[in-house]
Amino acid sequence: MADKTPAGPVELGAQMDYDEHDKSYRLFLELAKYGSLVVVAILASMGFLFFTNAGVFSSAVLFIVICAVGYFLLRDLPAHIT
């Protein structure tokens, strides 16, 4: 009979670098948090631009204000709950 025992490191359970995994996960959560903020700011400023007579400059100012306020509100939220 053939020997079918696992011989490679993947089959035996390679050592995980849990610190690196945790850093990558935290980075992903931060990018998702601030990426969502930018998307909301873009949508709000586009709505302001297209549905009012305010103009491009006012829409750009609104985008900057939403991003600034959102940054200060989101910066103290924990990256993940342990």
C-alpha positions in Angstrom: 0.0 0.0 0.0 1.1 3.5 -0.7 2.0 5.8 2.2 -0.4 8.8 2.2 0.9 10.7 5.2 1.3 14.4 4.7 4.9 15.4 4.1 4.9 19.1 3.4 4.8 22.0 5.8 1.3 23.0 4.7 -0.2 19.7 5.5 1.6 19.6 8.9 0.4 23.0 9.9 2.9 25.7 9.1 3.6 28.2 11.9 1.4 31.3 11.5 2.7 34.8 12.0 -0.1 36.1 14.2 1.4 39.5 14.8 1.6 40.2 11.0 -1.9 38.8 10.5 -3.3 41.2 13.2 -1.5 44.2 11.7 -2.9 43.3 8.3 -6.4 43.0 9.7 -6.2 46.3 11.5 -4.9 48.0 8.3 -7.9 46.5 6.4 -10.4 47.8 9.0 -8.8 51.3 8.9 -8.9 51.4 5.1 -12.5 50.2 5.1 -13.5 52.8 7.7 -11.9 55.8 6.0 -12.7 54.6 2.5 -16.4 54.5 3.5 -16.1 58.0 4.8 -14.6 59.3 1.5 -17.4 57.5 -0.5 -20.1 59.1 1.7 -18.4 62.5 1.3 -18.2 62.2 -2.5 -21.8 61.2 -2.8 -23.0 64.0 -0.5 -20.9 66.6 -2.4 -22.1 65.3 -5.8 -25.7 65.5 -4.6 -25.0 69.1 -3.4 -23.4 69.9 -6.8 -26.1 68.5 -9.0 -29.3 69.3 -7.1 -28.5 72.9 -5.9 -27.3 76.0 -7.5 -24.3 76.3 -5.2 -21.5 75.4 -7.7 -18.4 73.4 -7.8 -16.4 75.4 -5.2 -19.1 75.0 -2.6 -19.3 71.3 -3.4 -15.5 70.9 -2.9 -15.7 72.8 0.4 -18.5 70.5 1.5 -16.4 67.5 0.6 -13.5 68.8 2.6 -15.7 69.6 5.6 -17.3 66.2 5.6 -13.9 64.5 5.4 -12.5 66.6 8.2 -15.4 66.1 10.6 -15.6 62.4 9.8 -11.9 62.0 10.4 -12.2 63.6 13.9 -15.3 61.5 14.7 -13.8 58.2 13.4 -10.2 58.5 14.7 -11.1 57.4 18.3 -13.1 54.4 17.3 -11.3 51.1 18.0 -9.9 49.3 15.0 -11.4 46.1 16.2 -12.9 44.8 19.4 -11.0 42.2 21.3 
